[in-house]
Every structure is written in C-alpha cells, then in structure tokens.
Amino acid sequence: MNNNTFKSIALWILIGLIMMTIFNQFSGSSRFENKLVYSQFMAEVKAGNIAKVEIDDEQKMITGVTIDGKRFTTNAPSDPWLVSDLLKNNIVVDAKPKEQQSLLMSIFISWFPMILLVAVWIFFMRQMQGGGKGGGPFSFGKSKARQLDQTNNKTTFADVAGCDEAKEEVHELVDFLKDPSKFHKLGGRIPRGVLMVGPPGTGKTLLARAIAGEAKVPFFTISGSDFVEMFVGVGAARVRDMFEQAKKNSPCIIFIDEIDAVGRHRGAGMGGGNDEREQTLNQLLVEMDGFDPNSGVIVIAATNRADVLDKALLRPGRFDRQVAVSLPDIKGREEILHVHMRKIPIDGDVKADILARGTPGFSGADLANLVNEAALFAARRNKRSVDMQDFEDAKDKLYMGPERKSMVMREEERRNTAYHESGHAVVAKLLPNADPVHKVTIMPRGWALGLTWQLPEFDRYSNFKEKMLEEISILFGGRIAEEVFMKQMSTGASNDFERATKLARDMVTKFGMSDKLGTMVYADNDNDGFMSMASKSISEATQQKVDAEIKRILDEQYMVARKLIEKNKKKVEAMAKALLEYETIDSDQIDDLMAGKKVRPPKPTKDYDSKKPTSGGGSQGTTDTVSTQPTAKK
C-alpha cells in the first residue's frame, strides 16, 4: 500500500470523526439522577417538599431540588396554573433563558458543508494528478507507460541470443544514444521508429530492453491496448502525455508492445473513420512526425502481425526501419540454451548442441520453458543438478504432452496401438528421404494414444515434392498396419488422414506439384476480410479435376506404404512386440529391430534419491493400462 492510499484513508477517517461529533452534539441529552412523573411532582409541591425549580420552556422540562438536596427532573405539560401553584407553596421559581449558540459553533455549522465539499474536491484533484503510475480513477489522460532507468533495467546484449542479425540492425541505436554527434557531423539521422516483427516468443521485447540497457538511457514501456479505454479521446491524450514525458527524459526509448492493437488499417472495420482506436493512431502519427529528429527520442514497436498495420505508420519518417526477429536456427538455439543454463546448476553430461538439434522450430520462450521444465523434473527427483535425462523428459513433455499413466484400456486396443505406431515407424525407416525416427511410444501423451517422433537432422526452410509424398506414405502406415495385422480399422487414424489430405491438397492447389494440372494456383483466398463477398476462383469442372488429382496422389502413396509393410511384416511384428514390452523405444532400439538383431534393453537412468509417494500421490512406475479415447494416435 502506497503513501497516497494511507493519506486517503486518514482523510476519510477524520471526516467521519468530525461528523460523528456534530451528530452527538445535536442529538445528545443530559442525564439526570432522578426523574419524576408530573403527578408525583405536583404531589411533592403540595406537600412542601420542593425547595427550588427551574423551568425550560424550550425543552418542556422542569429541573429542581428537594428540601433534602436531591436533584430531579420531570416533563412540563402545557399547564397555565403551574407557576401560580409553585408560588403559592413558597417555591423559588427560575426560568431558563433560550440558549444562544456560540459564534464559533454558528460559523462551523453554516460553513461545514462548504468545507466538506472543498475537501472532497481537493482529494479528487490530487488523485487526478497521480497519472497512470498509481493515480486514482480520474487519471484518464495520463500515460500508463512504465519508466525503467539504469537501476531497474539490467538487460544487455549478452542476455539476448539467437538473433545476431537483429542485434546488428539495432546496435547503431546504442551508438547514437551514447554519442549523437557522431552521426550529426555527417548529416545522418537516426531512425525515429524501429518496428520489430517476428513470431511470438522470439525476443522482441527483450531486445528492446537490451538496447536501453546497453545505452544506459530511460526506457518507457507500454502496451498498445493501454491507450484505448471506454472514454473518447483518452488514447490520444495518453499518446501526447507519453511523448511529453519522453522529451523531458531524453535521450530515451519508447517501447510500444503489440502495436497492432492501435495501428490497424484505418477505415477497415464497421466503426467508420472516427472511432477511438483511429483517433489514437492519428495522434501517434502526428507525434512521431512532430518531435525533433535530434531530440534523442527513439520509438521501438513490436508486433507479430505486421500485415495489418496502417501504411501511414510504416512510411519513412515514422517506423522507417523494420527488424525481422525470426525463429532461431540450430546455432541460435544452442546460444539461447547456454544463456538460460547459466541460471541453473547443470550436470556435466548435458550437451546444448544435442538439445538444439532436437528442438527444431522452438522459439526463445519455448527454450526457456524447456530449461525450466527440466529444472522442475530434477527438483521432483531430489537432484542437486539438472542432467540430460531431465532435459529429455522435459522435451518429451513439451513435444508430446504429459504422460497419462492412470488410464486403463483393454489389451486388444493396446496391441492395436502398438501395430499402428510400428507401421508409421517402419515405413519412415524404409523411405530414403524421411526424417530419422527418434522415438516411438504407446504411452498415451496429451490427446494421443501413441506417437512416432521424427527429428530432422538439420533445419529445413523449404520442402520438396519427394519428401512430401513420403510424408503421406508414412501417415498411411498406421492404418495399413492395423488392416494387415489386426484385420480391423480403428478411429485412431483420423488425424493421419486429415494431415495426408491437407498435404496432398496443398501440393495440387498451392505448390504446383501436379504434372496433370500444372503450375496454376487453385486455392481460394480465405483472407478477404470481414464480411467480404468472396467468389470462387475456379469452376466446378476444374474443381472435379483437382479432387481427382488429390485422390490419385493419396491412392498411390497408400499403395507404396502397403507394399513396404507387407514386405517387412517381421520387422513390424518385432517392433510391436518391443513396444508392448517396453512401451517406449528409442532410435538405437529401432536400428536393432530394422537390422534383425535382438532389441537391446532401454538405457538405464541415473540413480537418485526419491521419496516414496504418499497416500494419494502418483505412481512411480508406468502402467500397461490406458483408457481408450477417440483421438488420433499420431
């Protein structure tokens, strides 16, 4: 709780105490020791027991003293003979004058509402001045950008790996912020805006923070969604306030994350050209044009949807430099792993290069998650350091999903899954262009009952026709193995057929890999925008030819896979038997099976002290029984 909150609470408590005091002052009544009813009072008067009375007409009260000195009080009704009766009985009568309020109390009562109103007004005005850094509910027009200085931002280029080209692109920004005269002498101008584009998790935000950390300048960070609220004009006001703060702290960096929230094409939606988001974008364009190019303010924005940004935002003079932050290659993944491994105790058998090869398509965030999951596995096993087995288990969990050991299924379904995955693996091993088979398992993971895992030997940036055809054959291998060995069909191949059909359709309609239909694109454009009236680009007759060509490709690859499985029945049966025994087999065991050798046992894991599971905890071993479910096996 900050200082402003304490001040607010104290102010309201003080106001409450003052009001309670006033109410008590007006509503409070005097307490008396003895109270008489009026008839008893008159009886005492006639008996001569009353010495003195005091009459208060305003309050309709009579207070007095008896002969023996006791005080009393009674209510005074409208009795016109009361005073004469008292005088007849020789009682001293005194009349209490009407009370006059003091000058101080009169001023206080008359001015208290005004004082309270002014106090409340001052309170809310102070809340409004707090801005987005902790101000109250009326801080609409203040920027919500968080400022990080040298003490709060320790990120440098040493913490960023896997994007060497992007670091080279932005390195001159650091030189400019440190020594602007170096560029001004030659008439050069540093880019006002830098747009970082790339998939999620590739390190765009980290790179922007590293620029500020290297240059040791203030860093203002804000999300694109923080500009727009339910009130008209708020976004534009916040943009103005943010640039004003930045100019006061120049040289500095303004970082706008997810700028596509406010930077979309204007006039593309149903709101016309005057909605709140477009006002914010207009103000942002004006501010980026308006400030001095030598003011030392650099705007960095990040998005993974550069295609939806307004063209005026991307023109030179605003975001005139675009930096592509792509997924890391095998060398970049190794560097990223080294960066994250510095934070945890690593065993000597951990090889970052092997992990980098086994994680194609992983972003920087995925690799950070991999290292964290490995550390969690080691902690569960009460290890002092993270070894390679922990990394392998973490990689299996991220790729294939968590193990589902508690499921139960019949032996027939288990055997069907084993033959299904064996069909995939054997076809993949026999085809020349297929990726090496890394692991085959019938342990249910995620939504799959079994998995065949292929890992490429190197990063692949394009695909080829022969390899795509072989991928279709591999996908058919599971169903064919079920037909040949189990004499039945299951629903487990639904996902295989879906992927195979999509692959064949893309080959024909998008990639021009059909000799019969040629190099024409036959796919409809599915991205025509909101409520667009898209028309079909091909005729019905051409569509029939496309469907026939897709069917021909699928049938041919189905026959390729069937011939391979029928010629290698012994290998499929041996692999299925090994899967039923071990549940998971690795690449070395698969090589033994394909060579006709006896399958070696699984690699022993390192011994470690593990606590026995408590009641209600999970089992330590694997179970053969897993429940059936209508999902794909691959």
C-alpha positions in Angstrom: 0.0 0.0 0.0 1.5 3.3 -1.1 1.6 6.7 0.7 -1.4 8.1 -1.3 -3.6 5.3 -0.1 -2.7 5.9 3.6 -3.4 9.6 3.1 -6.8 8.9 1.6 -7.8 6.5 4.4 -6.7 9.1 7.1 -8.7 11.9 5.4 -11.9 9.9 5.3 -11.5 8.7 9.0 -11.0 12.4 10.1 -14.1 13.4 8.2 -16.1 10.6 9.8 -15.0 11.5 13.3 -16.0 15.2 12.8 -19.4 14.2 11.5 -20.0 11.8 14.5 -19.0 14.6 16.9 -21.5 17.0 15.4 -24.3 14.5 15.4 -23.7 13.6 19.0 -23.7 17.3 19.9 -27.1 17.9 18.5 -28.7 14.6 19.5 -27.2 14.1 22.9 -29.4 14.7 26.0 -28.4 15.3 29.6 -28.5 12.5 32.1 -30.2 13.2 35.5 -30.1 11.2 38.6 -33.8 11.2 39.4 -36.8 11.5 37.1 -40.4 12.1 38.4 -43.7 11.8 36.7 -45.7 15.1 36.6 -48.4 13.9 39.0 -45.8 12.9 41.6 -44.1 16.2 41.1 -47.3 18.1 41.9 -48.0 16.0 45.0 -44.5 16.8 46.3 -45.2 20.6 45.6 -48.4 20.5 47.7 -46.6 18.6 50.5 -44.0 21.3 50.6 -41.0 19.0 49.8 -39.7 21.1 46.9 -37.3 23.9 47.5 -36.4 25.3 44.0 -37.4 24.6 40.4 -36.1 25.7 37.0 -38.5 25.8 34.0 -37.2 25.3 30.5 -40.0 26.2 28.1 -37.9 25.4 25.0 -37.2 21.8 26.1 -40.5 21.4 28.1 -38.5 20.2 31.1 -38.6 21.1 34.8 -35.5 20.5 36.9 -35.4 21.2 40.7 -34.0 20.5 44.1 -35.9 19.0 47.0 -35.7 20.2 50.6 -33.2 17.5 51.5 -31.0 18.5 48.5 -31.8 15.8 45.9 -32.0 16.8 42.2 -34.9 15.7 40.0 -36.4 16.3 36.6 -39.8 15.9 35.0 -41.6 16.8 31.8 -43.6 20.1 31.8 -47.0 19.9 30.1 -48.9 22.9 29.0 -50.3 23.9 32.4 -51.2 27.6 32.7 -51.6 27.4 36.5 -48.2 25.8 37.1 -46.3 28.9 38.1 -49.1 30.2 40.4 -49.3 26.8 42.2 -45.5 26.9 42.7 -45.6 30.4 44.1 -48.5 29.6 46.5 -46.3 26.9 48.0 -43.3 29.3 48.5 -41.1 27.6 46.0 -38.3 29.5 44.3 -39.1 29.6 40.5 -36.4 30.2 37.9 -37.0 30.4 34.1 -34.1 29.2 31.9 -33.4 31.6 29.0 -33.3 30.4 25.4 -29.8 29.2 24.7 -27.8 31.2 22.2 -25.3 29.3 20.0 -21.7 30.5 20.3 -20.2 32.4 17.4 -17.7 29.6 16.7 -20.4 26.9 16.6 -22.6 29.1 14.4 -19.8 29.6 11.9 -18.9 25.9 11.9 -22.4 24.7 11.3 -23.0 27.2 8.5 -19.7 26.6 6.7 -19.2 22.9 7.4 -21.0 21.7 4.1 -18.8 24.1 2.1 -15.6 23.0 3.9 -16.5 19.3 3.3 -17.2 20.0 -0.4 -13.9 21.7 -0.9 -12.0 18.9 0.9 -13.6 16.3 -1.3 -12.8 18.3 -4.4 -9.1 18.7 -3.4 -8.9 15.0 -2.7 -10.1 14.0 -6.2 -8.0 16.6 -7.9 -4.9 15.2 -6.2 -6.0 11.7 -7.4 -6.2 13.0 -10.9 -2.7 14.4 -10.8 -1.3 11.0 -10.0 -1.5 9.8 -13.6 -1.2 6.3 -14.7 1.6 5.5 -12.2 -0.8 4.9 -9.4 -3.3 7.7 -9.7 -6.9 7.4 -9.0 -9.9 6.7 -11.1 -9.8 10.0 -12.9 -6.3 9.7 -14.3 -7.7 9.2 -17.8 -5.4 11.3 -19.9 -2.2 10.4 -18.2 0.2 7.9 -19.9 0.4 4.4 -18.4 3.9 3.9 -19.7 6.2 2.4 -17.0 9.7 4.1 -16.9 12.7 1.9 -16.3 16.0 3.6 -15.5 19.6 2.2 -15.3 18.9 0.7 -11.8 15.8 -1.2 -12.9 16.9 -2.3 -16.3 20.0 -4.6 -16.2 19.3 -6.3 -19.5 22.2 -6.1 -22.1 23.0 -7.7 -25.4 24.7 -10.5 -23.5 21.3 -11.7 -22.4 20.0 -11.8 -26.0 21.0 -14.8 -28.2 19.8 -16.4 -31.3 19.2 -13.2 -33.3 22.6 -11.9 -34.3 21.3 -10.1 -37.4 18.6 -8.3 -35.4 21.2 -7.2 -32.9 23.4 -5.8 -35.6 20.5 -3.8 -37.0 19.8 -2.1 -33.7 23.4 -1.8 -32.5 23.8 1.6 -34.1 20.9 2.9 -32.0 23.0 2.3 -28.9 25.9 4.2 -30.5 23.5 7.1 -31.3 22.1 7.3 -27.8 25.6 7.3 -26.4 27.2 9.7 -28.9 24.7 11.5 -31.1 27.3 13.9 -32.5 29.0 11.1 -34.3 26.0 10.9 -36.7 25.1 14.6 -36.7 28.6 15.5 -38.1 27.9 13.6 -41.3 24.4 14.9 -41.6 22.9 11.5 -40.7 19.7 11.0 -38.9 18.9 8.0 -36.7 15.6 6.3 -37.5 12.8 7.8 -35.5 11.0 4.5 -35.2 12.1 0.8 -35.3 9.4 -1.9 -35.9 10.3 -5.3 -34.7 8.4 -8.1 -36.5 8.6 -11.8 -35.7 6.7 -14.8 -34.3 5.7 -14.8 -30.6 8.4 -15.6 -28.1 11.4 -14.7 -30.3 12.7 -12.0 -28.0 11.4 -8.7 -29.4 10.7 -7.1 -26.0 13.9 -8.5 -24.6 15.9 -6.9 -27.5 14.3 -3.5 -26.9 15.2 -3.6 -23.2 18.7 -4.7 -24.1 19.1 -1.5 -26.3 18.1 0.7 -23.4 20.3 -1.3 -21.0 23.4 -1.0 -23.2 22.9 2.7 -23.8 22.0 3.3 -20.1 19.0 5.5 -21.0 15.5 5.6 -19.6 13.1 3.1 -21.1 9.3 3.8 -21.4 7.3 0.7 -22.0 3.6 0.5 -22.7 1.2 -2.0 -24.4 -0.9 -1.0 -27.4 -4.0 -1.9 -25.5 -3.2 0.6 -22.7 -4.0 3.6 -24.9 -7.6 2.9 -25.6 -10.3 2.9 -23.0 -14.1 3.4 -22.8 -13.8 7.2 -22.9 -13.5 9.1 -26.1 -10.1 10.9 -26.6 -8.3 9.0 -23.8 -5.9 7.2 -26.2 -4.9 10.4 -28.0 -4.4 12.2 -24.6 -2.2 9.4 -23.4 -0.1 9.4 -26.5 0.5 13.2 -26.1 1.4 12.7 -22.4 3.8 9.8 -23.1 5.8 11.8 -25.7 5.9 14.8 -23.3 7.4 12.6 -20.6 9.8 11.2 -23.1 11.0 14.6 -24.3 11.7 15.6 -20.7 13.8 12.5 -20.1 15.7 12.4 -23.5 17.7 10.7 -24.7 15.4 7.7 -24.1 13.5 4.9 -25.7 9.7 4.5 -26.0 8.7 0.9 -26.5 5.2 0.1 -27.6 4.4 -3.6 -27.4 1.7 -5.2 -29.6 1.2 -2.0 -31.6 -1.3 -3.8 -33.9 -3.9 -3.1 -31.1 -4.0 0.6 -32.2 -2.1 0.5 -35.5 -4.5 -1.4 -37.7 -5.7 -0.2 -41.1 -8.0 2.8 -40.7 -11.5 2.5 -42.2 -11.4 -1.2 -42.5 -13.9 -2.0 -39.8 -17.6 -1.2 -39.2 -16.8 1.8 -37.0 -16.2 4.3 -39.8 -13.3 6.7 -39.6 -13.9 8.3 -36.2 -13.7 5.6 -33.6 -11.4 5.8 -30.6 -8.7 3.5 -31.9 -8.3 5.5 -35.1 -8.1 8.8 -33.1 -5.2 7.2 -31.1 -3.4 6.1 -34.2 -3.8 9.6 -35.7 -2.3 11.2 -32.7 0.6 8.7 -32.7 1.3 9.5 -36.3 1.3 13.3 -35.6 3.6 12.9 -32.6 6.1 10.8 -34.5 6.2 13.4 -37.2 6.2 16.4 -34.8 9.2 15.8 -32.5 12.7 17.0 -33.4 14.7 14.3 -35.1 17.7 15.2 -32.9 15.7 15.2 -29.7 17.1 11.8 -28.7 13.7 10.0 -28.5 13.5 6.7 -30.3 10.3 4.8 -30.7 10.5 1.0 -30.8 7.4 -1.1 -31.5 6.9 -4.8 -31.6 4.2 -6.9 -33.3 3.8 -10.3 -34.8 1.1 -9.1 -37.3 2.9 -6.5 -39.5 0.4 -7.2 -42.3 -2.5 -5.5 -40.6 -0.6 -2.3 -39.8 -1.6 1.0 -41.4 0.6 2.1 -44.3 1.0 5.6 -42.9 2.6 4.0 -39.9 5.2 2.2 -41.9 6.3 5.0 -44.1 9.8 6.6 -43.8 10.0 9.2 -41.1 7.9 7.1 -38.7 8.7 3.5 -38.5 11.2 3.6 -41.3 13.2 0.6 -40.2 11.9 -2.9 -39.8 13.9 -5.5 -37.9 12.9 -9.1 -38.5 13.3 -11.2 -35.4 12.8 -14.8 -36.7 12.9 -18.2 -35.0 16.4 -19.2 -34.1 18.3 -21.7 -36.2 20.3 -24.6 -34.6 23.2 -22.4 -33.7 20.9 -19.7 -32.2 19.0 -22.3 -30.2 22.3 -23.5 -28.7 23.3 -20.0 -27.7 19.8 -19.4 -26.1 20.1 -22.6 -24.2 23.6 -21.5 -22.9 22.0 -18.2 -21.7 19.3 -19.9 -19.8 21.5 -22.7 -18.4 23.6 -20.1 -16.6 20.8 -19.7 -14.2 20.5 -23.3 -13.0 23.1 -26.0 -11.9 23.9 -28.1 -14.9 25.3 -31.7 -14.8 28.4 -32.5 -16.9 26.5 -34.8 -19.3 24.2 -32.0 -20.6 25.0 -31.2 -24.2 23.4 -28.0 -25.5 24.2 -28.8 -29.1 22.3 -32.1 -28.9 19.3 -30.3 -27.3 19.4 -27.6 -30.0 19.3 -30.3 -32.8 16.3 -31.9 -31.0 14.3 -28.8 -30.8 13.6 -27.6 -34.3 11.0 -24.8 -34.5 11.4 -23.8 -30.9 11.4 -20.0 -30.1 13.4 -18.4 -27.3 10.4 -18.6 -25.0 10.0 -22.3 -25.8 13.6 -23.0 -24.9 13.4 -21.0 -21.7 10.3 -23.1 -20.8 12.3 -26.3 -21.7 15.1 -25.4 -19.3 12.5 -24.5 -16.6 10.7 -27.8 -17.0 14.0 -29.7 -16.8 14.8 -28.0 -13.5 11.3 -28.9 -12.2 11.9 -32.6 -13.2 15.3 -32.5 -11.3 13.6 -30.9 -8.3 10.9 -33.6 -8.2 13.6 -36.2 -8.2 15.6 -34.5 -5.4 18.7 -34.0 -7.5 21.4 -31.4 -6.9 21.9 -30.7 -10.6 19.9 -31.0 -13.9 21.2 -33.8 -16.1 20.4 -34.8 -19.7 17.7 -37.3 -18.6 15.7 -34.3 -17.1 16.1 -32.4 -20.4 14.9 -35.4 -22.4 11.9 -35.8 -20.2 11.1 -32.1 -20.4 11.4 -32.2 -24.2 9.1 -35.2 -24.4 6.6 -33.4 -22.3 6.6 -30.3 -24.4 6.6 -32.1 -27.7 4.2 -34.9 -26.9 2.3 -33.7 -23.8 2.3 -35.2 -20.3 2.2 -38.9 -19.7 -1.3 -40.3 -18.9 -0.3 -43.3 -16.7 -3.6 -43.6 -14.9 -5.7 -44.5 -17.9 -7.0 -48.1 -18.5 -7.6 -49.8 -21.8 -8.1 -53.4 -23.0 -5.2 -55.4 -24.2 -6.7 -55.5 -27.7 -6.6 -51.7 -28.0 -3.1 -51.7 -26.6 -1.9 -54.2 -29.3 -3.7 -52.2 -32.0 -1.9 -49.0 -30.9 1.5 -50.9 -30.9 0.9 -52.1 -34.5 -0.3 -48.7 -35.6 2.8 -46.9 -34.4 5.1 -49.7 -35.7 3.5 -49.2 -39.1 4.4 -45.5 -39.0 8.0 -46.2 -37.8 8.9 -49.0 -40.3 7.6 -47.0 -43.3 9.6 -44.0 -42.1 12.8 -46.0 -41.7 12.5 -47.6 -45.2 11.8 -44.4 -47.2 15.1 -42.7 -48.3 14.1 -39.0 -47.8 12.2 -39.3 -44.5 13.5 -37.7 -41.3 15.2 -40.2 -38.8 12.8 -41.8 -36.3 13.8 -40.5 -32.9 11.4 -42.3 -30.6 8.2 -44.5 -30.7 5.9 -44.8 -27.8 2.5 -46.3 -26.9 2.4 -44.4 -23.6 -0.6 -42.1 -24.0 0.5 -38.4 -24.0 -1.8 -35.4 -24.3 -4.6 -36.4 -26.7 -2.8 -39.2 -28.4 -2.7 -42.9 -27.5 0.7 -43.3 -29.1 3.3 -41.3 -31.0 6.0 -41.8 -33.6 8.5 -39.0 -33.2 10.8 -38.0 -36.2 13.5 -35.4 -35.8 15.2 -33.7 -38.7 19.0 -33.8 -39.0 19.1 -30.1 -39.8 16.9 -27.1 -40.1 14.8 -27.2 -43.2 13.5 -23.9 -44.7 11.7 -25.4 -47.8 10.0 -28.7 -48.6 10.3 -30.8 -51.7 7.9 -33.0 -53.7 9.5 -36.3 -53.0 9.7 -35.7 -49.3 6.1 -34.6 -49.1 5.0 -37.7 -50.9 6.9 -39.8 -48.4 5.3 -38.0 -45.6 1.9 -39.0 -46.9 3.1 -42.6 -47.1 4.3 -42.5 -43.5 0.9 -41.2 -42.4 -0.9 -44.1 -44.1 1.4 -46.7 -42.4 -0.5 -46.8 -39.2 -3.9 -47.7 -40.7 -2.3 -50.2 -43.1 -0.6 -52.0 -40.2 -4.0 -52.2 -38.4 -5.5 -53.8 -41.5 -2.7 -56.3 -42.2 -2.1 -57.5 -38.6 -5.3 -56.7 -36.6 -7.7 -57.3 -39.5 -9.7 -54.2 -38.4 -9.9 -50.5 -38.7 -9.9 -48.0 -35.8 -10.7 -44.3 -35.4 -7.1 -43.6 -34.4 -6.0 -42.9 -38.0 -8.5 -39.9 -38.4 -5.8 -37.3 -37.7 -3.4 -39.1 -40.1 -5.9 -39.0 -43.0 -6.7 -35.4 -42.3 -3.0 -34.4 -42.4 -2.4 -36.5 -45.5 -5.3 -35.0 -47.4 -4.3 -31.4 -46.5 -0.7 -32.2 -47.7 -1.9 -33.6 -51.0 -4.3 -30.7 -51.5 -1.6 -28.1 -50.9 0.6 -29.9 -53.4 -2.0 -29.6 -56.1 -3.7 -26.3 -55.3 -0.8 -24.1 -53.9 2.6 -25.5 -54.8 2.0 -26.6 -58.5 3.4 -30.1 -57.9 0.9 -31.8 -60.1 2.1 -32.8 -63.7 -1.5 -33.1 -64.8 -2.8 -29.7 -63.6 0.4 -27.7 -63.9 1.6 -24.7 -62.0 -1.7 -22.8 -61.6 -2.9 -21.9 -58.1 -6.3 -23.4 -57.5 -6.8 -22.4 -53.8 -9.4 -19.8 -52.9 -8.3 -16.8 -50.9 -9.6 -17.2 -47.3 -8.3 -13.9 -46.0 -10.6 -11.4 -47.8 -11.5 -9.6 -44.6 -14.6 -9.1 -42.5 -17.9 -9.8 -44.2 -16.4 -9.9 -47.7 -18.2 -11.5 -50.6 -15.5 -13.9 -51.7 -16.1 -15.5 -55.1 -14.8 -18.9 -56.2 -11.6 -18.7 -58.3 -12.2 -22.0 -60.2 -15.0 -23.6 -62.0 -16.9 -26.8 -60.9 -15.3 -28.7 -63.8 -11.8 -27.7 -62.7 -12.7 -28.5 -59.1 -13.5 -32.0 -60.1 -10.1 -32.4 -61.8 -8.4 -31.1 -58.6 -10.3 -33.6 -56.4 -9.4 -36.4 -58.8 -5.7 -35.5 -58.8 -5.7 -35.3 -55.0 -7.3 -38.8 -54.8 -4.7 -40.2 -57.3 -1.8 -38.9 -55.1 -3.3 -40.4 -51.9 -4.1 -43.7 -53.6 -0.5 -44.0 -55.0 1.1 -43.3 -51.7 -1.2 -45.7 -49.9 -0.1 -48.5 -52.2 3.6 -47.5 -51.6 3.1 -47.8 -47.8 1.2 -51.1 -48.1 3.8 -52.8 -50.2 6.6 -51.7 -47.7 4.6 -53.1 -44.8 3.7 -56.4 -46.5 7.3 -57.0 -47.4 8.6 -56.2 -43.9 5.9 -58.0 -41.7 8.6 -59.5 -39.4 10.0 -56.1 -38.6 6.6 -54.6 -37.8 5.7 -57.6 -35.6 9.1 -57.4 -33.8 8.7 -53.6 -33.2 5.1 -54.1 -31.9 6.3 -56.8 -29.5 9.1 -54.5 -28.3 6.6 -51.7 -27.8 4.3 -53.9 -25.8 7.2 -54.9 -23.6 9.0 -51.6 -23.1 6.2 -49.1 -24.1 8.8 -46.7 -25.4 11.8 -47.5 -27.7 14.5 -45.1 -28.9 16.5 -44.7 -32.1 19.1 -47.3 -31.1 16.5 -49.9 -30.4 14.7 -49.2 -33.7 18.0 -49.6 -35.5 18.4 -53.1 -33.9 14.9 -54.1 -35.0 15.5 -52.9 -38.6 18.7 -54.8 -38.7 17.1 -58.0 -37.5 19.1 -58.0 -34.2 17.8 -58.6 -30.7 16.4 -55.5 -29.2 18.7 -54.0 -26.5 17.1 -53.0 -23.2 16.3 -49.4 -22.5 19.2 -47.2 -21.4 19.5 -47.2 -17.6 18.7 -43.9 -15.9 20.9 -42.4 -13.2 20.2 -43.4 -9.7 18.8 -40.6 -7.5 17.2 -40.5 -4.1 13.4 -40.2 -4.5 10.9 -40.0 -1.7 8.2 -42.7 -1.6 4.9 -41.4 -2.7 2.4 -40.5 0.0 -1.1 -41.8 0.0 -2.9 -40.1 -2.8 0.3 -39.4 -4.8 1.0 -40.7 -8.2 2.6 -44.0 -9.1 6.4 -44.1 -9.8 6.2 -46.7 -12.5 4.4 -47.0 -15.8 1.3 -48.9 -16.1 0.2 -51.0 -19.1 -3.3 -50.0 -18.9 -4.6 -46.9 -20.5 -8.2 -45.9 -21.3 -9.5 -45.7 -24.8 -10.5 -42.4 -26.4 -11.5 -41.4 -29.9 -8.3 -39.4 -30.8 -5.5 -39.8 -33.2 -2.6 -42.0 -32.4 -0.2 -39.7 -34.1 
